[in-house]
Amino acid sequence: MCNSLIWKEENKKIVYSCPVFDVSERVCRSPDNRPGTYTVLDTSDWAIMIPVIDTGNGTEFVMVRQWRHGAKELSLEFPGGVFKKGEESMQAALRELREETGFIAGKTTKLGSFNPNPAIMSNTVYFFLGEELTKGGQFLDDDEFVRVERIPWLDVLNGMGKAPYIHALMGTAMALYLRYKKTGPNF
């Protein structure tokens, strides 16, 4: 198929490590046999849940407003986070939903997965739709400070790309949700 485009990794060395990610230098050989050194962020996989409530007056998303250190501003997002050791993608999404919002999904559908930035990152983010929500208890991590909000889905769609909808992965989640609404689970 496109085998003539594949690079071969010859060496990998961790040059920096912190609780959130490792930075590795990888020596790779190009398709025309030239070596090159490339920097990659190695981090855990992530899961994002799109929690939906049908109110009778329309569909609302359950979202969390939280501070984002990189952007230095508040962001309104679908709940999500990193996998814990040994977790499967759906387990991580359900756990993050419960931890951040206190909601439990009675029905969960996998919508898709992406690499957040394949040029420099090695992880995958998985997206799920959560329906038939019931209220449980919230279990935030020690450094998590969030406000749970219910937002009409069309307000979220129309807000994408401007504050407070600044997280690029929320745009990806919205695209997957819209595809699901149009085609159903058998896309």
C-alpha positions as CSV (number, residue, x, y, z in Angstrom):
1,M,0.0,0.0,0.0
2,C,2.2,2.9,1.3
3,N,5.1,0.9,2.6
4,S,7.5,3.2,0.8
5,L,6.5,5.9,3.3
6,I,7.2,4.0,6.6
7,W,10.1,5.0,8.8
8,K,11.9,2.4,11.0
9,E,12.7,3.2,14.6
10,E,16.2,2.2,15.6
11,N,16.6,3.6,19.1
12,K,14.5,5.3,21.8
13,K,15.8,7.2,24.8
14,I,13.7,8.9,27.6
15,V,15.3,12.4,28.0
16,Y,12.7,13.8,30.4
17,S,10.1,12.3,32.7
18,C,7.3,13.9,34.8
19,P,4.0,12.6,36.3
20,V,2.0,13.5,33.1
21,F,4.3,12.4,30.3
22,D,7.8,11.3,29.2
23,V,9.8,13.0,26.5
24,S,11.6,10.6,24.3
25,E,14.2,11.0,21.5
26,R,13.8,8.5,18.8
27,V,16.3,7.7,16.1
28,C,14.5,6.7,13.0
29,R,15.5,5.8,9.5
30,S,13.7,7.4,6.6
31,P,12.3,5.5,3.6
32,D,15.4,6.5,1.7
33,N,17.7,5.2,4.5
34,R,18.7,8.5,6.2
35,P,18.7,8.6,10.0
36,G,17.0,11.4,11.9
37,T,16.3,12.2,15.6
38,Y,12.7,13.1,16.6
39,T,11.2,14.1,19.8
40,V,8.0,12.5,21.0
41,L,5.7,13.0,24.0
42,D,4.8,9.6,25.5
43,T,1.7,9.8,27.7
44,S,-1.2,7.6,28.8
45,D,-4.2,7.2,26.6
46,W,-7.2,9.5,27.3
47,A,-11.0,8.9,27.4
48,I,-13.7,11.5,26.8
49,M,-17.4,11.0,27.5
50,I,-20.1,13.1,25.8
51,P,-22.9,12.9,28.4
52,V,-26.3,13.6,27.0
53,I,-29.6,14.3,28.7
54,D,-32.9,14.5,26.7
55,T,-35.0,17.0,28.7
56,G,-38.2,16.9,26.6
57,N,-37.4,20.4,25.5
58,G,-34.2,19.4,23.8
59,T,-30.9,17.7,24.3
60,E,-28.3,19.0,26.8
61,F,-24.7,18.0,27.3
62,V,-23.3,17.6,30.8
63,M,-20.0,19.5,30.8
64,V,-17.3,20.6,33.2
65,R,-15.9,24.1,33.5
66,Q,-12.3,24.1,34.7
67,W,-9.0,26.0,34.6
68,R,-6.4,25.0,32.0
69,H,-2.9,25.9,32.9
70,G,-1.5,25.9,29.3
71,A,-4.1,28.3,28.1
72,K,-4.3,30.2,31.4
73,E,-8.1,30.4,31.1
74,L,-11.3,28.5,31.9
75,S,-12.5,25.9,29.5
76,L,-15.9,24.3,29.2
77,E,-15.4,20.6,28.2
78,F,-16.9,17.1,28.1
79,P,-15.6,15.1,31.1
80,G,-12.5,13.1,30.4
81,G,-9.0,12.2,31.5
82,V,-6.2,9.7,31.5
83,F,-6.5,6.0,31.8
84,K,-5.5,4.4,35.1
85,K,-3.2,1.4,34.9
86,G,-5.0,-1.6,33.4
87,E,-8.1,0.2,32.4
88,E,-9.9,-0.3,29.1
89,S,-11.1,2.8,27.2
90,M,-14.8,2.5,28.2
91,Q,-13.9,1.9,31.9
92,A,-11.8,5.0,31.8
93,A,-14.6,7.1,30.2
94,L,-17.3,5.9,32.7
95,R,-14.9,6.5,35.6
96,E,-14.1,10.0,34.5
97,L,-17.8,10.8,33.9
98,R,-18.6,9.7,37.5
99,E,-15.5,11.4,39.1
100,E,-16.0,14.7,37.4
101,T,-19.8,15.1,37.1
102,G,-21.3,12.5,39.5
103,F,-23.4,11.1,36.7
104,I,-23.5,7.4,35.7
105,A,-24.3,6.4,32.1
106,G,-26.8,3.5,31.7
107,K,-26.0,3.3,28.0
108,T,-22.5,3.9,26.5
109,T,-21.5,3.9,22.8
110,K,-18.0,4.2,21.4
111,L,-17.9,7.0,18.8
112,G,-14.2,6.7,17.7
113,S,-10.6,7.3,18.6
114,F,-7.8,9.6,17.4
115,N,-4.2,10.4,18.1
116,P,-4.3,14.0,19.5
117,N,-1.2,15.1,17.6
118,P,0.5,12.3,15.7
119,A,3.5,14.4,14.7
120,I,4.7,14.6,18.4
121,M,2.5,12.4,20.6
122,S,2.2,8.7,21.0
123,N,-1.1,8.3,22.7
124,T,-4.7,7.7,21.7
125,V,-7.9,9.5,22.9
126,Y,-11.2,7.5,22.9
127,F,-14.6,9.2,22.6
128,F,-17.8,7.8,24.0
129,L,-21.5,8.9,24.1
130,G,-23.1,8.4,27.5
131,E,-26.9,8.2,27.7
132,E,-29.6,7.3,30.2
133,L,-27.8,9.3,32.9
134,T,-28.5,8.9,36.6
135,K,-27.0,11.0,39.4
136,G,-24.5,9.3,41.6
137,G,-21.7,10.9,43.6
138,Q,-18.8,13.1,42.4
139,F,-15.3,11.9,43.2
140,L,-12.8,14.6,42.1
141,D,-9.1,14.2,42.3
142,D,-7.3,16.4,44.9
143,D,-6.2,18.9,42.2
144,E,-9.5,18.9,40.3
145,F,-11.8,21.9,40.7
146,V,-14.7,21.8,38.3
147,R,-18.2,23.2,38.0
148,V,-20.7,20.9,36.4
149,E,-23.0,22.5,33.8
150,R,-25.8,21.4,31.6
151,I,-25.7,23.2,28.2
152,P,-28.1,22.8,25.3
153,W,-26.2,20.9,22.6
154,L,-26.8,23.6,19.9
155,D,-25.2,26.2,22.2
156,V,-22.1,24.0,22.4
157,L,-22.0,23.5,18.7
158,N,-22.4,27.2,18.0
159,G,-19.7,28.0,20.6
160,M,-17.0,25.8,19.3
161,G,-13.8,27.6,18.5
162,K,-14.3,30.5,20.9
163,A,-14.2,30.9,24.7
164,P,-15.0,29.0,26.7
165,Y,-15.0,26.1,24.2
166,I,-11.2,26.3,23.7
167,H,-10.2,22.7,23.9
168,A,-9.5,21.3,20.4
169,L,-10.5,17.8,21.4
170,M,-14.0,19.1,22.2
171,G,-14.4,19.9,18.5
172,T,-13.4,16.4,17.6
173,A,-15.9,15.1,20.1
174,M,-18.6,17.3,18.6
175,A,-17.8,16.1,15.1
176,L,-18.2,12.5,16.3
177,Y,-21.5,13.3,18.1
178,L,-22.9,14.9,14.9
179,R,-21.9,11.9,12.8
180,Y,-23.6,9.6,15.3
181,K,-26.8,11.8,15.3
182,K,-26.9,11.6,11.5
183,T,-26.0,7.9,11.0
184,G,-26.6,6.1,14.3
185,P,-24.3,3.6,15.9
186,N,-23.6,1.6,12.7
187,F,-21.4,4.1,10.9
